[in-house]
Amino acid sequence: MSILPALLMLTLAAFLESGGDALVRKGLGAGGVPRGLWFVAGAVTLFVYGVVVNLPGWDFGRLLGVYVALFFVAAQIIAYFAFGQAPTPPIMAGGGLIVAGGLVMTFWRAG
């Protein structure tokens, strides 16, 4: 699979995983029947993530290395919009290193 479709798949997977985690977190704070519904929604979302993240067919190390960078970005977006948590300077600095590593793994072609 070429780079652009693979990156789109991995981006979708990143939002599915961080979104599934957010659904489980919502369930932990809920009570009664809604709690179970949050958990089921989180479990289904995380299962779909597990399928989507493996579709690009890249070697496993490269796939998950690039994925981690996309996951970081998706997690920060969801943290901000779902929980009102803006990234702090240390998170931005560390995240910049994560994203830089993802770019190296995506675009550097070893000779």
Summary of the structure (lengths in Angstrom):
residues: 111
radius of gyration: 15.5
end to end distance: 19.7
largest distance: 57.6
contacts: 312
relative contact order: 0.15
helix: 82%
strand: 0%
